[in-house]
Amino acid sequence: MNLTNLFRLHAILAAVYAVGLIAVPQRLIGLLTALPLNPVAADVARLFGAALILVAYIAWRASLLTDHDSRRMIAVGLFTYTILGMVIALLGQISGTWNALGWSTVISYLIFVFGYSYFLLLRPEKE
């Protein structure tokens, strides 16, 4: 795998999850927890879905870039986002608000944390 493919994978997964959150937030969140989603929480889920569209767009466009500095800047931003997402998902899982399927969210974020850290720290792109 290279950074281009990591960007593309991130874009695809973010877009799929975004569509689910925007179109059917109660059903998607219902897969992760038995707790009900009230109307305000459903609207916040839709807003997060809209933000994920931005993540998908940025990640996909980054996969098309050739400029090293631009790709690195975007990778750092997505790396920061995935670290925060992983911590929040892990806290939700540990607190018991999510069911066993919630671990899939933690693992998804963790894959991207490892992926971006690998390409930013261990194997940075050549200029």
Summary of the structure (lengths in Angstrom):
residues: 127
radius of gyration: 15.4
end to end distance: 18.6
largest distance: 49.8
contacts: 359
relative contact order: 0.15
helix: 80%
strand: 0%
